[in-house]
Amino acid sequence: MIGLEPSFPACLAAALGLAPEPMPEPDGDPEVFWRQWLAGRNLGLVPIDDPCSFSWPGYWIAAVVAADGRRDAVLMFGAPSGPVLDLTDVLVSGASIVEGVALAPFDLGLEPSSPYGEMPDENGSVAAILLAPAATAAPVRVAEARAIAGSGLEGDRYADGAGTFSGTGRGYALTLIEAEALDALQDDGIEMIWEEARRNVVTRGIRLNALVGRSFLIGEVECIGRRLAEPCSHLQRFSPEGVLRGLVHRGGLRADILAGGTVRVGDPVVPLGEDDGTR
């Protein structure tokens, strides 16, 4: 699995134009970590079907295996492609390419340096809190809920690790969506109640996309935005026709809870600052 190779972070840094030293240290499965880290930057890793013959006048990363079984990552470039960063000389020593990935943006229209915009200068508020006890159960509105650090909202399927998308890594504790995005669906003729969005917190007055990679408060609870909560075919099965198209890049935010407490309807949502990569 690409992402496990020792030189992968350096190859990734070079492809992104970053210095290798500030690259974060993966916590948990490196492949999961790097995919989630990149998702917070509007980027994904697209598998290359036949990396041995892949030809591309841009950066891509190859996983290579030497005759002695040693495995590493090499940064490739060009049509035809060749190594531009081979830190251990594994490819030039005769190793075979066994896997390859290309970096690709999710939203082509966003700026690479700050894809989700500047820190919000406004506070928002909690318009609704919704909990679902099981993966396919209908969410129920509540006036308040206890937020558990590193887990989720008490009584919700994600706090129990039983959500449809529960998994390892970051961004599984809490989901948020803007009421404005749901209101816009109705403007387009799509009748959707907030419960059908299947997000934990509905907000008003704040740009949630801009909280990716940034910490924020919901009342007394400190959270951190990890990546967008994009819509998918699973959501469409529970929602009116057209929701998938209508919520592209407006499906909300996936976040983690850093410090717990009680979340209440009407609580302010307050941006705090940039993540330093250690949380």
MOZI-V499267 format. One record per pair of residues at least 24 apart in sequence whose ideal C-beta (glycine too) atoms are under 6 Angstrom apart, sorted by sequence separation. I is the first residue (numbers start at 1). GAP is how many residues later the second one is. D is the distance in whole Angstrom. If there is no record, write none. Layout:
{{I:GAP:D} {I:GAP:D}}
This chain:
{{55:24:4} {66:24:5} {131:24:5} {175:24:4} {229:24:6} {55:25:5} {131:25:4} {132:25:5} {175:25:5} {176:25:4} {177:25:6} {178:25:6} {179:25:5} {229:25:5} {4:26:5} {55:26:6} {64:26:5} {174:26:5} {3:27:5} {64:27:5} {135:27:6} {176:27:6} {227:27:5} {3:28:4} {135:28:6} {225:28:5} {226:28:5} {66:29:4} {135:29:5} {1:30:5} {65:30:6} {178:30:6} {225:30:5} {3:31:5} {64:31:4} {65:31:6} {176:32:6} {223:32:5} {224:32:5} {64:33:5} {65:33:5} {223:34:6} {224:34:6} {62:35:5} {63:35:6} {63:36:4} {222:36:4} {222:37:4} {62:38:5} {60:40:6} {61:40:5} {221:40:4} {220:41:4} {60:42:4} {211:42:6} {221:42:5} {196:43:5} {15:44:4} {208:44:6} {219:44:6} {52:45:5} {208:45:4} {218:45:5} {219:45:6} {51:46:5} {54:46:6} {153:47:6} {192:48:5} {219:48:3} {51:49:3} {191:49:6} {218:49:6} {11:50:5} {190:50:5} {218:51:5} {224:51:6} {48:52:4} {127:52:5} {190:52:5} {199:53:5} {217:53:4} {47:54:6} {175:54:5} {171:55:3} {216:55:5} {45:56:4} {46:56:5} {139:56:5} {170:56:5} {171:56:6} {190:56:6} {216:56:6} {215:57:4} {5:58:6} {46:58:5} {188:58:6} {215:58:6} {43:60:6} {44:60:6} {214:60:6} {2:61:5} {14:61:5} {185:61:5} {11:62:5} {43:62:6} {213:62:5} {42:63:5} {206:63:5} {11:64:4} {42:64:5} {7:65:5} {8:65:4} {42:65:6} {5:66:6} {6:66:6} {7:66:5} {128:66:6} {203:66:5} {5:67:5} {5:68:4} {42:68:5} {181:69:4} {130:70:6} {164:70:6} {14:71:5} {129:72:6} {42:73:4} {11:74:6} {128:74:4} {147:74:4} {126:75:6} {127:75:5} {177:75:3} {176:76:5} {127:77:5} {175:77:6} {176:77:5} {124:79:5} {125:79:5} {175:79:6} {7:80:5} {124:80:6} {125:80:6} {124:81:4} {174:81:5} {124:82:3} {171:83:4} {173:83:5} {174:83:6} {173:84:5} {120:86:6} {170:86:6} {120:87:5} {15:88:6} {120:90:5} {116:93:5} {117:93:4} {116:94:5} {116:96:5} {2:97:5} {2:99:5} {149:108:5} {147:110:5} {149:110:6} {149:111:4} {148:112:5} {147:113:5} {147:114:6} {146:116:6} {147:116:5} {144:118:6} {145:118:5} {144:120:4} {143:122:6} {36:133:5} {36:134:5} {32:136:6} {129:136:6} {32:137:4} {29:139:6} {126:139:5} {28:140:5} {28:141:6} {126:141:5} {107:142:6} {125:143:6} {123:145:5} {124:145:4} {123:147:5} {120:151:5} {119:152:6} {40:172:5} {40:173:5} {40:186:6} {40:187:5} {39:188:4} {24:253:4}}
